[in-house]
């Protein structure tokens, strides 16, 4: 699909992978709308972007999802790409906690249920665009769990399954494409507690996404994740 001239909404767009993706889209000649929970961080991110605006809100909260989707459709009717990037993760050992179920519930709500609902809210609008896309950001964790992220991987595996079903549902659509972006360990504040300093730069993830969109490559593995897509 075209990677310029779009209006792109990016959740979790004030830092890390989301901000890197916002910068890449902005430099490519797109209008960018970033979302995050902190107004202060959003305003700081805007100083690093051209042709960008921000919508504050927490997409893990149903009322915020509805408000943001409504605001997007009313104030930014040209929006044709949504990047579901916002996420939650807890680093811990199952042997050292008694509330894994509570942590898992927060992760699943943010990483899975919220994405499904927000996408449902936006799809009718996207289907009316000449060209549109949904990008779901999953993880290398789709392919295996990690003892320090014991419940996070399951949420990304669930999102992967949903993304595949969504793609099958709209595979005959001429105007909506469904992409999945699979980052490995990335050097961001989000991943700091699990050794993120050893990860790849978030700009590499953004570069791969734009290449994937240009080539209509619906699965976009990045870095070490590419090993899972190699064929014999």
LUMFI-821124 format. One line per 8 residues: their letters; for each residue z, x, y of C-alpha. Coordinates in nm, 3 decimals. Example, Ala and Ser with C-alpha at 12.3 -4.5 7.8 and 13.67 -1.06 7.14 Angstrom:
AS	0.780 1.230 -0.450; 0.714 1.367 -0.106
This chain:
XXXXXXXX	0.000 0.000 0.000; -0.025 0.103 0.363; 0.264 0.323 0.477; 0.212 0.271 0.849; 0.208 -0.037 1.067; 0.481 -0.210 0.867; 0.813 -0.359 0.969; 1.072 -0.218 0.730
XXXXXXXX	1.430 -0.332 0.668; 1.658 -0.071 0.511; 2.009 -0.157 0.397; 2.257 0.127 0.411; 2.027 0.279 0.670; 2.280 0.454 0.893; 2.333 0.762 0.674; 2.227 0.948 0.362
XXXXXXXX	1.925 0.832 0.166; 1.884 0.519 0.379; 1.867 0.714 0.705; 1.626 0.967 0.551; 1.398 0.681 0.445; 1.427 0.528 0.792; 1.325 0.858 0.953; 1.025 0.892 0.722
XXXXXXXX	0.903 0.538 0.790; 0.962 0.580 1.162; 0.760 0.902 1.180; 0.480 0.737 0.982; 0.433 0.474 1.252; 0.640 0.183 1.126; 0.893 -0.040 1.298; 1.229 0.020 1.131
XXXXXXXX	1.533 -0.208 1.107; 1.844 -0.039 0.972; 2.154 -0.214 0.843; 2.507 -0.096 0.781; 2.868 -0.203 0.811; 2.963 0.027 1.101; 2.814 -0.051 1.443; 2.912 0.296 1.564
XXXXXXXX	2.725 0.470 1.283; 2.424 0.245 1.331; 2.404 0.331 1.700; 2.430 0.701 1.619; 2.150 0.668 1.364; 1.927 0.495 1.620; 1.937 0.808 1.835; 1.750 0.985 1.553
XXXXXXXX	1.480 0.719 1.517; 1.182 0.591 1.713; 1.076 0.224 1.713; 1.400 0.119 1.545; 1.670 -0.145 1.584; 1.991 -0.216 1.395; 2.152 -0.522 1.240; 2.520 -0.475 1.164
XXXXXXXX	2.663 -0.648 0.861; 2.800 -0.609 0.509; 2.545 -0.723 0.253; 2.815 -0.741 -0.014; 2.946 -1.048 0.172; 2.751 -1.368 0.114; 2.785 -1.500 0.470; 2.655 -1.170 0.609
XXXXXXXX	2.359 -1.174 0.369; 2.258 -1.518 0.486; 2.305 -1.426 0.854; 2.106 -1.103 0.822; 1.822 -1.266 0.631; 1.803 -1.543 0.890; 1.807 -1.294 1.177; 1.534 -1.089 1.015
XXXXXXXX	1.304 -1.386 0.966; 1.364 -1.528 1.313; 1.383 -1.213 1.529; 1.156 -0.987 1.323; 0.897 -1.216 1.164; 0.666 -0.922 1.088; 0.915 -0.772 0.839; 0.718 -0.703 0.522
XXXXXXXX	0.912 -0.432 0.339; 1.277 -0.448 0.234; 1.452 -0.144 0.092; 1.765 -0.244 -0.099; 1.953 0.082 -0.066; 2.314 -0.007 0.020; 2.549 0.069 -0.264; 2.906 0.122 -0.377
XXXXXXXX	3.043 0.376 -0.622; 3.387 0.485 -0.736; 3.446 0.827 -0.885; 3.737 0.824 -1.130; 3.835 0.878 -1.494; 3.893 0.580 -1.717; 4.195 0.762 -1.862; 4.357 0.783 -1.520
XXXXXXXX	4.325 0.429 -1.387; 4.450 0.082 -1.470; 4.209 -0.106 -1.242; 3.864 -0.004 -1.364; 3.771 -0.371 -1.384; 3.842 -0.413 -1.012; 3.634 -0.111 -0.919; 3.354 -0.230 -1.148
XXXXXXXX	3.359 -0.575 -0.987; 3.310 -0.425 -0.640; 3.029 -0.200 -0.762; 2.855 -0.482 -0.947; 2.879 -0.718 -0.653; 2.732 -0.465 -0.407; 2.478 -0.296 -0.633; 2.353 -0.597 -0.828
XXXXXXXX	2.455 -0.950 -0.728; 2.410 -0.887 -0.355; 2.064 -0.739 -0.409; 1.953 -1.037 -0.616; 2.074 -1.285 -0.355; 1.933 -1.098 -0.054; 1.598 -1.057 -0.228; 1.593 -1.431 -0.308
XXXXXXXX	1.659 -1.504 0.058; 1.371 -1.281 0.172; 1.104 -1.339 -0.094; 0.959 -1.664 0.046; 0.905 -1.485 0.376; 0.756 -1.177 0.209; 0.517 -1.391 0.008; 0.366 -1.517 0.331
XXXXXXXX	0.283 -1.165 0.451; -0.060 -1.012 0.401; 0.101 -0.712 0.229; 0.466 -0.679 0.134; 0.703 -0.485 -0.088; 1.054 -0.487 -0.227; 1.203 -0.143 -0.298; 1.518 -0.134 -0.511
XXXXXXXX	1.705 0.196 -0.508; 1.861 0.258 -0.847; 1.961 0.600 -0.982; 1.927 0.863 -1.252; 2.238 0.684 -1.383; 2.005 0.416 -1.519; 1.939 0.655 -1.808; 2.294 0.756 -1.893
XXXXXXXX	2.654 0.725 -1.782; 2.884 0.992 -1.641; 3.252 1.015 -1.713; 3.336 1.054 -1.344; 3.128 0.744 -1.258; 3.216 0.531 -1.559; 3.116 0.189 -1.425; 2.858 0.274 -1.158
XXXXXXXX	2.577 0.349 -1.406; 2.603 0.004 -1.560; 2.543 -0.159 -1.221; 2.229 0.047 -1.163; 2.107 -0.025 -1.515; 2.150 -0.395 -1.439; 1.955 -0.356 -1.115; 1.681 -0.174 -1.305
XXXXXXXX	1.654 -0.461 -1.552; 1.633 -0.715 -1.270; 1.369 -0.504 -1.091; 1.149 -0.494 -1.400; 1.178 -0.872 -1.441; 1.097 -0.921 -1.072; 0.791 -0.701 -1.108; 0.670 -0.896 -1.411
XXXXXXXX	0.726 -1.221 -1.222; 0.504 -1.117 -0.931; 0.262 -0.883 -1.108; -0.028 -1.119 -1.041; 0.062 -1.159 -0.676; -0.193 -1.007 -0.444; 0.051 -0.933 -0.163; 0.400 -0.851 -0.296
XXXXXXXX	0.468 -0.530 -0.485; 0.797 -0.437 -0.652; 0.906 -0.073 -0.648; 1.201 0.109 -0.800; 1.325 0.439 -0.657; 1.532 0.660 -0.889; 1.722 0.935 -0.702; 1.915 1.202 -0.892
XXXXXXXX	2.225 1.362 -0.742; 2.163 1.376 -0.367; 2.356 1.574 -0.108; 2.509 1.293 0.098; 2.852 1.182 0.210; 2.823 0.902 -0.048; 2.812 1.153 -0.336; 3.048 1.416 -0.194
XXXXXXXX	3.332 1.344 -0.437; 3.109 1.393 -0.742; 2.955 1.724 -0.637; 2.687 1.597 -0.403; 2.670 1.935 -0.231; 2.477 2.052 -0.538; 2.222 1.773 -0.505; 1.878 1.758 -0.348
XXXXXXXX	1.836 1.673 0.022; 1.791 1.303 0.102; 1.463 1.386 0.277; 1.313 1.471 -0.064; 1.393 1.118 -0.184; 1.228 0.969 0.124; 0.919 1.187 0.082; 0.876 1.075 -0.279
XXXXXXXX	0.913 0.710 -0.185; 0.634 0.724 0.074; 0.408 0.902 -0.174; 0.485 0.635 -0.433; 0.403 0.356 -0.190; 0.076 0.523 -0.088; -0.027 0.551 -0.453; 0.098 0.207 -0.564
XXXXXXXX	0.330 0.390 -0.805; 0.587 0.123 -0.881; 0.836 0.352 -1.056; 0.928 0.642 -0.826; 1.142 0.903 -1.001; 1.276 1.189 -0.791; 1.385 1.539 -0.890; 1.562 1.557 -1.226
XXXXXXXX	1.486 1.188 -1.291; 1.123 1.279 -1.352; 1.213 1.417 -1.696; 1.273 1.062 -1.816; 0.919 0.962 -1.724; 0.741 1.252 -1.891; 0.507 1.161 -2.175; 0.450 1.370 -2.481
